[in-house]
């Protein structure tokens, strides 16, 4: 039976003060941190996940490459935050008393009212509901009044991720994450979980401490020159985020996947059947037939090319839409060709430079049009891609016009001066926008650009970025677009 460590589970805590004047205990950092000692992760892994899980305490779980690189350091952090309910009770009691709360008949009160926690507990999958019930019981055992609010994913998402966290609609949530690829060199984990407003509106009102925040930013923007510098940033992020504990990690799940014995397919070691290649490689003997696929749910979020963020929606999308020119290998995480049949990289490391062609172009947000870079500019790396162009589903050829339209659309959607600016996309393209320095469509260079756009399959991408793994440079420079230009325009104008 194929397996993959494709899911990890946590509780999300709301650290934002309520505007209705009622007391939210999770505004107190020490109480959030104490949740790590309160919860028995071994119990969840063994009894709720039937042994198909293992404790997960920090940003990475034990089956991820970055965990292995930092295993010695992480072991020390895990020892510091192991199961210790007596310590949790003591820390929480001291913090509650310092906040002016008192216990009356074994129940916490603040301002003469019970300290009530609204706990949104997802109704599927079943283990998620069970660990929610388990943690709710622990909180009640400490003297909190817990309202169990059972919801489906579609019901919970608008409240937890898009709603105003100050409104008091929730203080705890059973959260889960799914992997769709093996990540060899993690970049987004800290940013996604503890900074990015698109993944939680709480980050509009709350932040981790300044040192941790800076480390996460530098890690995300790849502001390091060596593996050792990167490791130090991640160590700082690990220590600071577990101390903040707006998200408290619980277990990583060794997911089981089922397929008929006559179906051959590729599955990911990290993603299982959530891997991009799984549906695309599924085969039976002979030609024809029907492939039936089941999953927990679908169509939870916005069904449009840039609004799909839910795992099960992504699985559907990946069956028909190519997300990149390069993509991680399902077993190693090493970047390999996908829609880019080939690429070459020119770089001289962090201390050298590469000249940018004067006729390379960049998007000007003020004039909202492409303009030439001009002479005398340099950057760290140049990546030359050869793409497999093909046709879109409606039969139109894929051209460099689609590529450039997709690049421009990212600026138009994310930049405050863009004609389609939307706060829900804030930070979505922050990294590529910080490193893109120019684009040059190749082909017969005696032709004007407008003529090359319809026939060329080669483009130079200039990036202010370097990495010791050249596959990561290619991934950072990847400008393959998954949508035709007219789809971008329809989304932008509606």
C-alpha positions in Angstrom: 0.0 0.0 0.0 1.5 3.4 -1.0 2.3 5.7 1.9 3.4 9.3 2.1 3.8 11.7 5.0 1.4 13.9 3.2 -0.5 15.6 6.1 0.4 17.4 9.3 -2.1 18.6 11.9 -2.2 21.4 14.4 -4.4 23.7 16.4 -4.6 27.2 15.3 -4.9 29.7 18.2 -6.3 33.2 17.8 -3.9 35.6 19.6 -5.9 38.8 18.7 -7.8 40.7 21.4 -11.6 40.8 21.0 -13.4 44.0 20.1 -16.5 43.0 22.2 -14.6 43.4 25.4 -14.6 39.8 26.3 -11.3 38.1 27.4 -9.4 35.9 25.0 -6.8 33.9 27.0 -4.7 33.2 23.8 -3.7 36.9 23.6 -1.2 35.8 26.4 1.9 34.3 24.8 2.7 32.1 27.8 -0.7 30.4 27.6 -0.2 29.7 23.9 3.3 28.3 24.6 2.0 26.2 27.5 -0.3 24.3 25.0 2.8 22.4 23.9 3.2 20.9 27.3 -0.5 20.3 27.8 -1.1 18.1 24.8 0.0 14.5 24.6 1.1 14.2 21.0 2.0 10.5 21.5 -1.6 9.8 22.5 -2.9 11.6 19.3 -0.4 9.7 17.1 -1.0 6.3 18.6 -4.6 6.3 19.7 -6.3 8.7 17.3 -4.2 8.1 14.2 -3.8 4.4 15.0 0.0 4.5 15.0 0.1 6.1 11.5 1.4 9.4 12.9 4.3 10.8 14.9 4.7 13.8 17.1 5.3 17.1 15.4 6.5 20.0 17.5 8.4 22.5 15.4 8.0 24.0 11.9 9.3 20.8 10.3 8.2 17.2 11.0 10.8 14.3 11.1 10.2 13.2 7.5 11.2 16.5 5.9 14.7 17.2 4.5 15.2 20.4 6.6 14.4 18.4 9.8 17.2 16.0 8.9 19.7 18.8 8.4 18.9 20.3 11.8 18.0 17.2 13.6 20.4 17.8 16.5 19.1 21.3 17.1 15.5 20.3 16.8 15.9 17.4 19.2 16.8 20.0 21.9 13.8 22.1 21.1 11.5 19.0 21.2 12.9 18.0 24.6 12.2 21.5 25.9 8.5 21.2 24.7 7.7 17.6 25.6 4.5 16.5 27.3 4.3 17.9 30.8 0.7 18.7 31.8 1.7 19.8 35.3 4.0 22.4 33.9 1.2 23.5 31.5 -1.3 23.9 34.3 1.2 25.9 36.4 2.2 28.3 33.6 -1.5 28.8 32.5 -2.6 29.4 36.1 0.1 32.0 36.7 -0.7 33.8 33.4 -4.4 33.8 34.1 -4.0 35.2 37.6 -1.6 37.8 36.3 -4.3 38.8 33.8 -6.9 39.3 36.6 -8.7 36.0 36.2 -10.0 34.0 39.1 -11.3 30.5 39.5 -14.8 30.1 40.9 -16.0 26.6 41.4 -13.1 25.2 39.3 -14.0 27.5 36.4 -12.0 30.5 35.2 -13.7 33.9 35.3 -12.6 37.3 34.1 -14.6 40.4 34.8 -17.3 38.3 36.5 -17.9 36.2 33.4 -16.7 32.7 32.5 -13.6 32.6 30.3 -15.2 31.0 27.2 -13.3 29.5 24.3 -15.1 29.0 21.0 -13.3 26.0 19.4 -14.1 25.4 15.8 -13.7 21.7 15.2 -13.8 20.3 11.7 -16.2 17.4 11.1 -13.8 15.6 8.7 -11.7 13.7 8.5 -12.7 11.8 11.6 -9.3 11.9 13.4 -9.4 15.7 13.2 -12.7 15.7 15.0 -11.4 13.3 17.6 -8.3 15.3 18.5 -10.4 18.4 18.7 -12.6 16.7 21.2 -9.6 15.5 23.1 -8.0 19.0 23.3 -11.4 20.6 24.2 -11.5 18.2 27.2 -8.1 19.2 28.3 -9.0 22.8 28.2 -12.2 22.1 30.3 -10.1 20.2 32.7 -8.0 23.4 33.3 -11.2 25.3 34.1 -12.0 26.9 30.8 -15.5 26.9 29.4 -15.3 25.5 25.8 -18.0 25.9 23.1 -17.5 23.1 20.6 -18.4 24.5 17.2 -18.5 21.7 14.7 -18.1 22.9 11.1 -17.2 21.6 7.6 -14.3 23.0 5.8 -16.5 25.2 3.7 -18.2 26.6 6.8 -15.0 27.1 8.8 -12.8 28.7 6.2 -14.5 32.1 5.7 -14.5 32.6 9.5 -10.9 31.4 10.4 -9.0 32.6 7.3 -10.9 35.5 5.9 -12.9 36.8 8.9 -12.0 39.5 11.3 -10.1 37.7 14.2 -11.1 40.5 16.6 -14.8 39.6 16.2 -14.6 36.7 18.8 -16.1 34.1 16.5 -13.3 31.6 17.3 -10.3 31.2 19.6 -9.2 27.7 18.6 -9.4 25.7 15.3 -8.4 22.2 14.3 -6.1 22.9 11.4 -4.5 20.6 8.9 -2.1 20.9 6.0 -1.4 18.7 3.0 1.8 18.3 1.0 1.7 18.2 -2.8 5.5 17.8 -3.3 8.7 17.0 -1.7 10.5 20.2 -0.7 14.3 19.8 -0.7 15.1 23.4 0.5 12.1 24.9 2.3 11.5 28.5 1.7 7.9 29.3 2.5 7.1 27.4 5.7 7.9 30.2 8.2 6.4 32.9 6.0 3.3 30.9 5.2 2.6 29.9 8.8 3.6 33.0 10.8 3.6 36.1 8.5 1.5 35.8 5.3 -2.0 37.5 5.6 -3.3 35.5 2.7 -3.1 32.4 4.9 -4.6 34.0 8.0 -5.9 37.5 8.7 -4.5 37.3 12.3 -1.2 38.5 10.8 -2.8 41.8 10.1 -3.1 42.3 13.9 -0.4 40.0 15.4 3.2 39.3 14.8 6.0 37.1 16.3 8.8 38.9 18.1 11.0 41.2 16.0 14.0 38.9 15.9 12.0 35.9 14.8 10.1 38.0 12.3 13.3 39.2 10.7 14.7 35.7 10.5 11.6 34.5 8.8 11.7 37.3 6.3 15.4 36.7 5.5 14.8 33.0 5.1 11.8 33.6 2.8 13.6 36.2 0.7 16.7 34.0 0.6 18.9 36.6 2.2 21.8 34.2 2.9 25.0 33.2 1.1 25.8 29.8 2.6 23.9 26.7 3.9 25.2 27.6 7.4 23.7 31.1 7.3 20.4 29.6 6.1 20.5 27.1 9.0 20.9 29.8 11.6 17.9 31.7 10.2 15.8 28.6 10.4 16.9 27.9 13.9 15.9 31.4 15.0 12.5 30.9 13.3 12.0 27.5 14.9 12.7 28.8 18.4 10.6 32.0 18.0 7.6 30.3 16.4 7.3 27.6 19.0 7.5 30.2 21.7 4.8 32.3 20.0 2.7 29.2 19.3 -0.1 30.9 17.4 0.0 27.5 15.7 0.7 24.5 17.9 1.9 21.5 15.9 0.5 18.1 16.9 1.3 15.2 14.6 2.5 14.4 11.1 0.4 11.6 9.5 1.8 8.7 7.6 -1.1 8.6 5.1 -2.3 5.4 3.5 -3.4 5.5 -0.1 -5.3 2.8 -2.0 -5.2 1.9 -5.7 -6.3 -1.1 -7.6 -3.5 -3.6 -8.2 -3.8 -3.2 -12.0 -3.2 0.5 -11.9 0.4 1.6 -12.2 1.3 5.1 -11.0 3.9 7.4 -9.4 3.4 8.6 -5.9 5.4 11.0 -3.8 7.3 10.2 -0.6 6.1 13.4 0.9 2.8 13.9 -0.9 1.5 10.3 -1.5 -1.3 10.5 -4.1 -1.5 14.3 -3.6 1.6 14.4 -5.9 1.3 16.2 -9.2 2.5 13.1 -11.1 0.1 10.6 -9.6 -3.0 11.1 -11.8 -0.9 12.0 -14.8 1.0 8.7 -14.6 -1.9 6.4 -13.7 -2.0 3.6 -16.3 -3.8 0.3 -17.0 -2.8 -2.3 -19.6 -4.1 -1.3 -23.0 -5.8 1.9 -24.2 -9.0 3.5 -23.0 -11.1 3.0 -19.9 -12.1 5.2 -17.0 -10.2 6.3 -13.9 -12.3 7.0 -10.8 -10.7 9.0 -8.0 -12.1 9.6 -4.6 -11.1 12.2 -1.9 -12.6 13.8 1.2 -14.0 16.9 -0.4 -13.6 19.4 -3.2 -14.5 22.9 -4.4 -14.0 24.4 -0.9 -12.3 27.7 -1.9 -12.6 30.0 -4.8 -12.6 28.0 -8.1 -10.4 30.2 -10.2 -6.8 29.9 -11.3 -5.4 32.0 -8.6 -7.9 31.3 -5.8 -7.2 27.6 -5.5 -5.4 27.0 -2.2 -7.2 24.0 -0.7 -5.4 20.6 -1.0 -8.3 18.7 -2.5 -9.1 21.5 -5.0 -5.4 21.6 -5.9 -5.5 17.8 -6.6 -8.2 18.4 -9.2 -6.4 21.3 -10.7 -3.1 19.4 -11.0 -4.8 16.8 -13.1 -5.2 19.2 -16.0 -3.1 22.3 -15.4 0.7 22.5 -15.6 2.0 24.6 -12.7 5.6 25.2 -13.6 8.5 24.9 -16.0 10.4 23.0 -13.3 9.0 20.9 -10.5 10.3 18.9 -7.5 11.1 15.2 -8.1 8.5 13.2 -6.2 11.1 11.2 -4.3 14.1 13.6 -3.9 12.6 17.1 -4.1 15.4 18.0 -6.6 14.1 20.4 -9.3 13.6 18.6 -12.6 12.2 19.7 -16.0 8.5 19.9 -16.4 7.3 22.4 -19.0 10.9 23.6 -19.4 12.5 20.9 -21.5 15.8 22.5 -20.8 17.5 25.4 -18.9 20.9 26.9 -18.6 22.2 29.0 -15.8 24.9 31.7 -15.9 26.0 32.9 -12.5 29.2 33.9 -10.6 28.0 33.3 -7.1 27.1 35.9 -4.5 30.1 38.0 -5.0 30.0 38.1 -8.8 27.6 39.5 -11.3 26.0 38.9 -14.7 25.2 41.7 -17.2 21.5 42.2 -18.0 20.9 42.6 -21.7 19.9 46.2 -22.4 16.9 45.2 -24.4 15.6 42.9 -21.6 12.2 44.2 -20.4 10.6 44.8 -17.0 7.0 45.7 -16.0 6.6 49.4 -15.0 3.9 49.7 -12.4 3.5 53.5 -12.9 3.0 53.4 -16.7 1.5 49.9 -16.6 3.5 48.7 -19.5 6.7 46.9 -20.4 9.9 48.9 -20.8 13.5 48.1 -21.5 16.0 47.7 -18.7 18.6 49.8 -20.4 22.4 49.6 -20.4 24.8 49.0 -17.6 22.6 46.9 -15.3 23.8 43.7 -13.6 22.3 40.9 -11.5 23.4 37.7 -9.8 22.0 35.0 -12.2 20.6 34.5 -15.6 18.4 31.5 -16.5 17.6 30.6 -20.1 14.5 28.4 -20.4 13.4 26.4 -23.4 9.7 25.7 -22.9 7.5 23.0 -24.4 4.7 25.4 -25.6 1.9 23.2 -27.0 -1.7 24.4 -27.0 -4.2 25.4 -24.4 -7.4 23.4 -23.8 -9.4 25.6 -26.1 -7.0 24.9 -28.9 -5.1 28.2 -29.0 -1.3 28.0 -29.1 0.7 28.8 -26.0 3.0 31.7 -26.8 5.4 34.1 -25.1 2.5 36.6 -25.0 0.8 34.3 -22.4 4.1 34.2 -20.4 4.5 38.0 -20.4 0.8 38.5 -19.6 1.1 36.2 -16.7 4.1 38.0 -15.3 2.4 41.4 -15.7 -0.7 40.0 -14.0 1.2 39.2 -10.8 2.2 42.9 -10.5 -1.3 44.1 -11.4 -2.9 41.9 -8.8 -0.5 42.3 -5.9 1.0 45.8 -6.2 -1.1 48.6 -4.5 -0.8 50.7 -7.7 -2.0 47.8 -9.9 -5.2 48.1 -11.8 -6.5 44.9 -10.3 -5.0 45.2 -6.8 -6.6 42.9 -4.2 -5.5 42.5 -0.6 -6.2 38.8 -0.7 -3.1 38.4 -3.0 -0.8 40.4 -0.8 2.5 38.7 -0.5 1.6 36.0 -3.0 4.4 37.0 -5.4 6.6 38.9 -2.9 9.6 36.7 -3.5 9.7 36.7 -7.3 9.0 40.4 -7.4 12.0 41.0 -5.1 14.4 39.2 -7.5 13.0 39.6 -11.0 15.3 42.1 -12.8 14.5 41.5 -16.5 13.1 39.2 -19.2 14.3 38.7 -22.7 12.4 36.7 -25.3 14.9 35.0 -27.7 14.6 33.8 -31.2 15.5 35.6 -34.4 16.8 38.8 -32.7 16.6 40.7 -36.0 12.8 40.5 -35.6 11.0 43.0 -33.4 9.8 41.6 -30.0 6.2 41.6 -31.0 7.0 39.2 -33.8 9.2 36.9 -31.7 6.4 36.6 -29.1 4.3 34.3 -31.3 7.1 31.9 -32.4 9.7 31.8 -29.6 9.9 29.1 -26.9 13.0 30.5 -25.3 13.3 33.3 -22.7 16.1 34.7 -20.5 15.1 35.5 -17.0 17.5 37.7 -14.9 17.2 37.3 -11.2 18.9 38.9 -8.2 19.3 35.5 -6.6 21.9 32.8 -6.1 21.7 29.3 -4.5 24.3 26.5 -4.2 21.7 24.2 -5.7 21.2 25.4 -9.3 17.8 23.8 -9.5 16.7 26.3 -6.9 17.9 29.2 -9.1 15.8 27.7 -12.0 12.8 27.4 -9.7 13.2 31.0 -8.5 13.4 32.2 -12.2 10.6 30.0 -13.5 8.0 32.1 -15.3 5.9 29.4 -16.9 2.3 30.4 -16.9 -0.6 28.1 -16.2 -3.3 30.3 -17.8 -3.8 31.8 -21.2 -3.6 35.6 -21.3 -7.4 36.0 -21.8 -8.1 34.1 -18.6 -5.9 36.5 -16.7 -7.8 39.4 -18.2 -11.2 38.0 -17.4 -10.2 37.5 -13.8 -8.6 41.0 -13.5 -11.6 42.8 -15.1 -14.3 40.9 -13.2 
